[in-house]
Amino acid sequence: MQSFSRGWSFLTQAWGMAFKDKDLIKPSIYALGVGLIVSIIGIIPIIGAYLLLGESGIGQAVTFVLGALMVFANFVVTYIFSGMTAYLIFGYLSEGDGRMDKAWAIVQRDFFDILTLAAASTAVNMLKSLANRRNRRGGANILAGLARSAVGLLEILWTEAAYLILPAMVIDDLNLTDGVKRVWEITKANLLLIGISTVGVRTVTGLIGFILGATGALIGFGVGYGIISVIGTGVAGLIIGISLGAMIFFAFTLVASVISSYTGTAYHTCLYIWARDAEKAQAVGQSIQVAAPAPLAAVLG
């Protein structure tokens, strides 16, 4: 409960920053639109390959490669806009203003590093996909279960590491290798603290996402059912009712996605800034504890 309370405190303060500087939230919104377009474009050749080649060996190979490319493209989009958010928050905390032009220039500067991070995340994602596929084919056994659990744990750890590596790239201009080293140095001294605070933030954003999704589903169903009841169960009534209900549900899920994306990026950025400042203080022999950025201080207690 204490972890949940701290997570809620961070969320309110992080969004307090966003309300004061609207630029901070813009990349999370842009990421949704661009990501949706990339997914729509990417799914077309996958469907085409499946229809043409079916489930043959070459068909599975082609769809796997196309799927990997689509996952890679989505990671690139996510990391570009998350990187912009990270630099905007850094600018807000250090200069009092997050500027979109500076954030865009930074992600352009670090575009190749972002590509390498996206490639690494894609490899982890595909490894998990292969493990799940082999598990389904081979049936349930202890070794397959252990392998799937190990790959699942790797994905969780890498996802957390990636969102700490990203601020290292855009704030300190580090490449993937140096970013991994920096994150390892940060986490090995604060592993338990990072784990507990991460759980708190994720629990809060997950709960908000669930509430928004359930609310959207209920409202969408109610509106759709009401329209169908009024117009009738003909084609027009069904199309209008189902379409409007789906749009309402989709709108709520988009809001939940923006909240989760911005909050998660803000948390990891503040965590990296705090650890970075603490490292600098230790390097010059300062014994005074470095204060965490205001939103993060609520989580760290």
N, C-alpha and C positions, 0 to 999 in steps of 0.2 A: 504494500500500500504506500510506503514511503517512496519507493521507486516510481510508482504511478503518479504520486503527488508532485515529485520533482519533474517528471516528464510533462505534466500539465503546466507547471510553472514555466518551463522552457518554451513550450508551445505558445503560451500567451505573450511572453516577452519577445519571442522571435517574430510573431505576427505584429506585435507593437512596432517593431522596426519596419516591417513591410508597409504598415499603414502610414508611417511617417515618411517613408521614401518608397513610392509606388514602383520605382524601377526594379526594386529587389524581387518583386513577384512576377515581373513580365516574362523572364526566360522560362519559368515553369509553365506559363500559359502557352507561350510559343511552342514549347516542346510537345505539348499535346497535339496541336494542329499539324506540325511537321511530322511527328511520329505516326499520326493517323494516315497521312498521305503516303509516307514511306511504306507502311504496312499494306495499304491497299494496292500500291504499285507492286510490291514484292510478292503478294499472294497470287497475282495473276499468272506469272510463269510457273509457279509451283502447281497450281490447279491444272494448267495446260500440260505440264510434264506428266502429271498423274493420269490425266485423261488419255494422253497419247501412249504412254509407256506402261501404265498400270502398275502392278506390284511386282514386276519382274526385277531381276537383280540390277540391271542398268537403270530401271525406273526408280528404284529405291535409292541408288547412288546419286542420281541426278537430283531428285527431290531433297535428299540430305544436303547436298552442296548448295542448292538454291535456298534451302531453309537456313543454312549457316550464313549465307550472304545476307539474308534478310535480318537475321539476328544481329550480325555485325553492323549493318546499317542502322538498326534501332539503337544499338549501344553507342554508335557514333553520335547520333542525334541527342541521346540522353546526356552523354558526357559533355558535348559542346554547350548545351544550355545549362547543365548543372555547373560546368566550369564558369560560365558567365555569372551565374548566381553566386558562386563562391567568391569570385573577385568583386562583385558588387557589394557583398556583405563585408569583405575585407576593406573596401574603400569606405563604406559607411562607418565601420568601427574605427578606422585609422584616420580618416579625413572628414567624417561627418556627412559624406555624400557618396552614393554609389552611382557612377556614371556609365551609361550604356556604351558610349563610344570607346571608353577605356576597356571595358569588359570584352567588347567585340574584338578590339585590337589584340588583347591578350590571348583569346582562344585562337585567333588567326596565327599568332606567333607560336603557339603550342599545338598547332593542328596535328603535326606528325606524332607528337607524344600522345595526344588524345587517340589517334588511330592505333597506336601500339597498345594502349590500355584497353581499347575496345576489342582488339584482336585477342588479347589475353582473356578477357571476360567471355568472348565468344568460344574460345577453346574450352574453358571450364564448363560453359553451358552445354556445348556439344558432347563433352565427356559425360556429363550427367544424362543427356539424352541417350547416348549409346549404352550406358549402364542400365538405364530403365528398359531399353529395348531388349537387351540381352536377358535381363531378368524376366521379362514377360515370355520370351521364347524358351528359356531354360527351365521355367517353372520355379516354384518356391523351394529354396534350400538355404542352409545356413551361410554358406560362402557367398552366394549371390546377395543375400540380405546384408551381410557385412560390407560387401563391395558397394552396394547401393547407399548404405549409410555413410560410408567413408566419402564417397563422391558428393553426397548431399551436404556433409559437414564442410568439405572443401569449398563448395559453392557458397555456403553461408559465410565462411571466413573470408573468402576472396571478395564477396560483395561488400562486406564491411571494410576490408582493406582498400578496395578500389575507391570508395567514397572518402577515404582519408588520403589516398595517393593523389586524387584529383586536385584538392587544394594545394598540395605540395607542388604540383605542376604549374598551376596558374599563379600562385603567390610567389614561389621561390624559383620558378623556371627550371624545375628538375625534370629529367627524363624518367622513363619507367623504372629503370634499374635503380637510380638514385632515390626515386620516390619510394620504392619498396624498402630500401635500406633506412630511409628516414622514418617511415611508418613503423618499421620493426623496432627502431630505437625508442620511438615514442611509446609503443604499446607494451614492450617488455617490462617497463617500469610502472605502467599504469593499467595493466591488463584487467584486473578485477574491477577497477573503477570504471574503465571504459565499457566493460561488459554490462555492469549493473545499470549505468546511466543509459546505455543503448537500449536495454530492455525497457526501461521506463518510457523513453521517447517513442519507441516502436509500439508499445502497448497502447499509449494514448492515441497515436495516429491510426493504429489499427482499429481501435474502438470507434473513433470518429468516422472512419471509413465504413465500418459495419453499420453504424447508426444512419449515416447518410444513404448508404445503399438500400437498407431496409425501408427507410422513409420514402426514398424515390420509388421503390417497388410498390409500396402500399398506395402512394398517391397516384402513380402511373396506372396501377390496376383499377383504382377507384374511378379515375377520370375516364379511362378506356371503357370500363364496364358501364359507366353512366352514359357515355356517348352511344354505345351499342344499344343500350336499353331504350334510349330516346329515338335514335334513327332506325333501329331494327337490326336484325342479324343478316341482312343482305350483304352483298359484296361491298357497297359503299360504306355501310356502317362498320363492318369488320375492318376494312382498310383504315378508315379514319380513326376508329377507336384504338386499334392495335398500334398504329403509327404514332399517335399522340402519346399514348401510354409509354411506348418505348422511348420516345424523345424525352419525356419527363424523367424516366429512370436514367437515361444516358446523361442528362444534365447533372443529376445528383452525383453520379459516379465520376464525372469530370471534375466537379468541385472537390470530391474526396481525393482524387488523384493529385490535384494541384496542392492541396493541403499536405499530403504525404510527401510529395516531391520537394516542395520548398522547405518544409520543416526538417526533413532528413538532411538535405544539403546544408541548411543553416547550422544544424547540430554538428555535423562533421567539420564544417569550416571553423566554427568557434572552437571546437576541440583542438583542431590543428593549430590555430593561432595561439591558443593558450599554451600548448606544449612547446611550440616554437619559441615563444617569449620566455618560457621557463628554461629551455635549453640555453638561450642566449644569456640569461641571468646567471646560470651555473657556470657558463664558460668564462665569465669575467669575475667569478668568485663572489657573487652576491648571495647572501644568506637569507635575504628577505623573500618570503613566498610571493610569487607573482600572482596577481589577481586575475581571475578568469574573466573573459568578456561577460557583460551583464546577463545575456540569456543563458550562457553556460553555467554561470555561478549558481543559478537556481537549481540546476541538475546536480552539480557537484556537492552542493551543500557547504 
